[in-house]
């Protein structure tokens, strides 16, 4: 009887050890899925910023994978491999590239005084303050131009567009002073058709549009150069796992 009790105690102890090991393993796996550290262009990316950016590129990434690999969207879409890459890894890569673009735009804007603070936290505050201001105007019956309330992504798109326009409209800024040779060369690069006309407009008629497009291209080139020089630091395996965990 005593031997039987001893055997039962030993079995119980083994089961307890296995259970503790299982719990510990689960904690390690959970921590691995939540571990996240990423820096872009010297700026520490928060989990919130990353997920917001990931959500903004998720749809386009899904279409990209479907078109490039003739893939069918299903429950395991993001966990399938496409030319040696999992879908969630492609999404993580696109998210990081978009973060590089966003930070390049805001860093340039801060350097030129267009925003006082280029951080994500400052952007989020401007978004919330803007919505609060519009809500107050609506309550008072005042005219509100544009949307009464912006989602974060719509507000981000609005600011990115506004910052580009502001930079390109200031001809005193770097890259915005055009030579006549540059204008002529850009004009000759394609036809310029306006309205219902089927004829190519002459340079003087098309000049405003030619110069605007040329400045926008120069701006885009500047941002691309900044993106290409942007340093990304972090454990991408952890970033990939975090991406998979947070896909909607």
N, C-alpha and C positions, 0 to 999 in steps of 0.2 A: 504493500500500500504506500509505504514511504517512497519507494523507488518510483512508483507511478506519479506521485505528487512532484517528485524532483523532475521527472521527464516533462510533466505539464508546465512546471515553472520555467524550464529551459526553453520549451516551445514558445511560451508566452514572452520570454525575454527576446527571443529571435524575432518574433512578430513585431514586438515593440521597436526593435532596432530597425527593421525593414520599414516600418511605418514612419519613423523619424527620418530615415534616409529619404523616403519618398516625399515627405513634406519639404525637407531641405532641398531636394532636387527640383521640386515644383517652385520653390522660392527663387532658386538660381535661374530657372527658365524664365520666370516672371520678370526678374530683375534684368535678365538679358534682353527681353523684349522691350523693356522700358528704358534701358540705358541709352542715353543720347547726348552727344557732344559734338557740335559742329561750329566752325568759325569760317566766315566768308569775308574776304577783304578786311580782315582784322576785327570784324564785328561778330560777337557771339550770338548765334541764332538760338532763340528760345524754342521750346517745343510748340508753343502756340503759333509763333511765326512760321515755323516749318510746316505745320499741319495746314494752316491757312493757304500757304503757297502751294502745297501738295494738292489740296482740293481744287485750286484754280487751274492746275495743269492736268488733272486726272482725266477729264473727258478727252482732251486733245491727245493725250498719251494713249488712251484706249483706241481712238480712231487711228493713230499712227501704227500701233501694233496690228490692228485688223487689216490695214492696207498693206503694210510691209510684209506681213507673214500669212496673209489670207486666214487670219484667226477668227474663230467664232466666239463671241462673248458668252461666258457661262460662269457658274459659281467658282470654278477653279482657274479662271482666266489669268489672274495675277500670279498664280503659283505655277503656271506652266512655263517651260523654257522656250525661248525663241533665239535661235542661233547661239545657244550657250548662256543666255541671260534669262533670268526669271523676269516675269512681267513687272513685279514690284521693284526689281532692280532698275529697270528702264524708267519706271516712274520716279524713283529716287534720284536718278541721274538728271532727268528733266526738271525736277524740283530744284536741285542744286543750281542748274544752269539758269533757271528763272530767278533764283535768289541772287545770283551774280549780276544779272541784268538790273534787277530792282535796286540793289545797293550801288551799282555803278551810276544809275540815274540820280539817286538821292545824294550820293557823295559829291557829284558834280554840282547839283543844285545848292548844296550847303556851301561849297567853295565860292559860288557866285552870289550868295546871299538870298537865294530864292526860298529857302527854308532855313529856319534858325537851328533846327535839329534834324539830322538825317536818320535818327534811330527809329526802329519799329515802334517803340513805346510812344514816341512823339507823333508818329503817323496815326497810331490808334487813338491818341487823345484828340487830334484834329478831326478825325472821323466822328468820334462821339460828341465832341463839342459842336460840330457842324450840324449833326442830327438834332441835338438839343435846341440849337438856335432856330432851326427850321420848324421844329415842333412848337416852339414858343410863338413864332410868327403865325402859324396856322391857328393856334388857339386865340390869338388876338384878331384874326380875320385879315391879316396882312398878306400881300402878294408874295408868293414863294416861286422863284424861278427854278426850273429843273424839277427834280424829284423832291417829294416831301420828306423822304427818308432814303438814305443810301445803305445798301449792304456794304460790308467791308470791302469786298472785291470790286464793286462798282465805284466806290470812293477811291480805291487805289488806282483803278484804270483812269478815273477822272484826273487825279493828281499827276499821274505819269504823262498823260496827254497835255495837261496844262503846263507842266514844267518844260516839256519839249517845245511847245509853242512859244513860251516866254523866252527861252534861250535863243531860238531861231529868229525871233522878232527883234532881238537886240544886235544890230550889226556891228557893235563895238566889241563884241565878245570873240574869243579865240575861234578861228575857223569860219566866222560869219561874214568876213569881208571878202567879197568876190572880185576877181579880175574880169575884165571884159572877155579875155580869151577863155576863161572857165565858163562864162555864161554862154558864149557862142558855141563852144564845144558841146555843152549840155543840150543846147537848143538843137543842134544838128544830130544829136544821138537818136532822135525819134520824131514822129509827127506830132503836131499840137493842134488838135481839133476841138473847137468850142461850139457848144450849142448844137443846132441842127446843121451847121455847116459841114460840108464834106471836104473842104479845102484846108490845107495846112496853113495855119496863121503865120504871118511874118514875125520876126523876132520882137519888134516893138509891141505888137499886139499881145504876144505871149510872154513878154518879159517878166511880168509879176509872177506868173505861174512857174516859169522856168527858174527864177531866182529862189522862189519859195521851196520848190522841189529839190534844188541843188543844196540849199542850206540844210534841209531835213536829212538829205543823204550824208552830208558832212557831219551832222550831229550823230546820226546812227553809227557812222564810222568811229567817231570818238568814243561812243558808249561801247562799241565792240572791242576797241583797243583796251579799254579799261576792264572789260569782262575777261579778255584773254590774259591780262596781267594780274587778274584777281586770284589771290591765294586761297585755297580751300584746305582746311585742316580738320581732322576728325577721323574717327574709326568708321569707315563706310559700311563695314559689316553690321555694326550697331545701328547705323542710320537705315540700312536696308531692312533690318528686322523691325525697327520702329515704324518704317513706312508700311510694311505688310500689316502690322498690328492696327494701324489707324486708317486703312483704306475703308471707305464707306461701302 
